[in-house]
Amino acid sequence: MDAVTFTVVEAEKRSDISTDANYVRWIVDGLRAHGAPDEYVETVKATAIATIDKALLDAPARIAEIENL
């Protein structure tokens, strides 16, 4: 399986944005469509959840949406 990914350059990292559940859904749906192991899909979801700024008012809702993917 070929994949393209992006990494955050530490000097460019921003704390004023967070992961959107719709974006994670695209990733998760693609992983499942290509037969990625469930364990890997769960790792991706957990990583996305870990990036959400817990100070955001809607963080619990975003986390719940990602957990339910």
Short mmCIF file of the C-alpha atoms (twelve columns), coordinates in Angstrom:
data_MODEL
# 
_entry.id   MODEL 
# 
loop_
_atom_site.group_PDB 
_atom_site.id 
_atom_site.type_symbol 
_atom_site.label_atom_id 
_atom_site.label_alt_id 
_atom_site.label_comp_id 
_atom_site.label_asym_id 
_atom_site.label_seq_id 
_atom_site.Cartn_x 
_atom_site.Cartn_y 
_atom_site.Cartn_z 
_atom_site.pdbx_PDB_model_num 
ATOM 1  C CA . MET A 1  0.000   0.000  0.000  1 
ATOM 2  C CA . ASP A 2  1.337   3.437  -0.919 1 
ATOM 3  C CA . ALA A 3  0.585   6.368  1.334  1 
ATOM 4  C CA . VAL A 4  1.309   10.049 1.491  1 
ATOM 5  C CA . THR A 5  1.530   11.764 4.845  1 
ATOM 6  C CA . PHE A 6  2.529   15.093 6.238  1 
ATOM 7  C CA . THR A 7  4.408   15.943 9.379  1 
ATOM 8  C CA . VAL A 8  4.394   19.097 11.423 1 
ATOM 9  C CA . VAL A 9  7.551   21.147 11.429 1 
ATOM 10 C CA . GLU A 10 8.004   21.958 15.107 1 
ATOM 11 C CA . ALA A 11 8.844   25.609 14.402 1 
ATOM 12 C CA . GLU A 12 5.588   25.918 12.388 1 
ATOM 13 C CA . LYS A 13 3.350   24.167 14.922 1 
ATOM 14 C CA . ARG A 14 0.201   26.119 15.818 1 
ATOM 15 C CA . SER A 15 -1.884  25.823 18.945 1 
ATOM 16 C CA . ASP A 16 -4.844  27.854 17.669 1 
ATOM 17 C CA . ILE A 17 -6.204  25.084 15.432 1 
ATOM 18 C CA . SER A 18 -7.228  21.495 16.047 1 
ATOM 19 C CA . THR A 19 -8.136  18.349 14.177 1 
ATOM 20 C CA . ASP A 20 -11.557 18.316 12.535 1 
ATOM 21 C CA . ALA A 21 -13.636 15.126 12.758 1 
ATOM 22 C CA . ASN A 22 -14.573 15.314 9.074  1 
ATOM 23 C CA . TYR A 23 -10.875 15.287 8.145  1 
ATOM 24 C CA . VAL A 24 -10.271 12.282 10.390 1 
ATOM 25 C CA . ARG A 25 -13.300 10.562 8.842  1 
ATOM 26 C CA . TRP A 26 -11.695 10.827 5.379  1 
ATOM 27 C CA . ILE A 27 -8.520  9.243  6.718  1 
ATOM 28 C CA . VAL A 28 -10.336 6.479  8.627  1 
ATOM 29 C CA . ASP A 29 -12.650 5.677  5.713  1 
ATOM 30 C CA . GLY A 30 -9.653  5.452  3.385  1 
ATOM 31 C CA . LEU A 31 -7.759  3.194  5.760  1 
ATOM 32 C CA . ARG A 32 -10.730 0.867  6.096  1 
ATOM 33 C CA . ALA A 33 -11.368 0.859  2.341  1 
ATOM 34 C CA . HIS A 34 -7.780  -0.266 1.808  1 
ATOM 35 C CA . GLY A 35 -7.900  -2.975 4.463  1 
ATOM 36 C CA . ALA A 36 -5.767  -1.343 7.145  1 
ATOM 37 C CA . PRO A 37 -5.756  -3.316 10.400 1 
ATOM 38 C CA . ASP A 38 -8.290  -2.194 13.027 1 
ATOM 39 C CA . GLU A 39 -5.458  -1.633 15.502 1 
ATOM 40 C CA . TYR A 40 -3.865  0.897  13.133 1 
ATOM 41 C CA . VAL A 41 -7.196  2.671  12.544 1 
ATOM 42 C CA . GLU A 42 -7.656  2.983  16.308 1 
ATOM 43 C CA . THR A 43 -4.117  4.381  16.619 1 
ATOM 44 C CA . VAL A 44 -4.894  7.025  14.000 1 
ATOM 45 C CA . LYS A 45 -8.086  7.979  15.816 1 
ATOM 46 C CA . ALA A 46 -6.277  8.164  19.167 1 
ATOM 47 C CA . THR A 47 -3.575  10.345 17.635 1 
ATOM 48 C CA . ALA A 48 -6.182  12.722 16.216 1 
ATOM 49 C CA . ILE A 49 -7.920  12.932 19.574 1 
ATOM 50 C CA . ALA A 50 -4.612  13.666 21.304 1 
ATOM 51 C CA . THR A 51 -4.070  16.678 19.037 1 
ATOM 52 C CA . ILE A 52 -7.317  18.385 19.980 1 
ATOM 53 C CA . ASP A 53 -6.808  21.360 22.257 1 
ATOM 54 C CA . LYS A 54 -8.665  20.387 25.404 1 
ATOM 55 C CA . ALA A 55 -9.313  24.077 26.099 1 
ATOM 56 C CA . LEU A 56 -11.669 24.348 23.123 1 
ATOM 57 C CA . LEU A 57 -15.289 24.579 24.174 1 
ATOM 58 C CA . ASP A 58 -16.309 21.937 21.638 1 
ATOM 59 C CA . ALA A 59 -13.393 19.569 22.328 1 
ATOM 60 C CA . PRO A 60 -15.592 16.925 24.029 1 
ATOM 61 C CA . ALA A 61 -17.949 16.907 21.045 1 
ATOM 62 C CA . ARG A 62 -15.057 16.617 18.572 1 
ATOM 63 C CA . ILE A 63 -13.497 13.808 20.589 1 
ATOM 64 C CA . ALA A 64 -16.807 11.895 20.775 1 
ATOM 65 C CA . GLU A 65 -17.324 12.261 17.030 1 
ATOM 66 C CA . ILE A 66 -13.857 10.866 16.270 1 
ATOM 67 C CA . GLU A 67 -14.243 8.031  18.780 1 
ATOM 68 C CA . ASN A 68 -17.438 6.974  17.011 1 
ATOM 69 C CA . LEU A 69 -15.878 6.735  13.548 1 
# 
